[in-house]
């Protein structure tokens, strides 16, 4: 069985495949047995799509191969950065079982930093969450990008 660190390492490799113009965030979806269903990198610049966050793209692709329609029951999503409100909402809608993420995002994070969208007790589906996995490696990827792109 893959460790959470293994899952984040896969997400880091997905991030590394991002278009050089895009903030390198990567997401990977695994099924309950640990099989990789889909991976994606943030592609907002590459696609001109404001919703093309890594998590959204990976969830869409995973649902195509998971075999339970739009429901990603039993799935785990690993992402290098704490999800925003849109992606946190999408995780709940997709019925993802678990979320593992790397770096915290104090400016926009919606899984504990600014909001906690996925664990709101009013929701009937609440994914389990573990944040801060390989946090420094994930943060370093972003720091490098912003140092070279937005000095
Ligand atoms: Zn997002």
Boltz pocket constraint, residues with backbone or C-beta under 6 A from the ligand:
constraints:
  - pocket:
      binder: B
      contacts: [[A, 53], [A, 55], [A, 83], [A, 84], [A, 85], [A, 86], [A, 87], [A, 88]]
      max_distance: 6.0
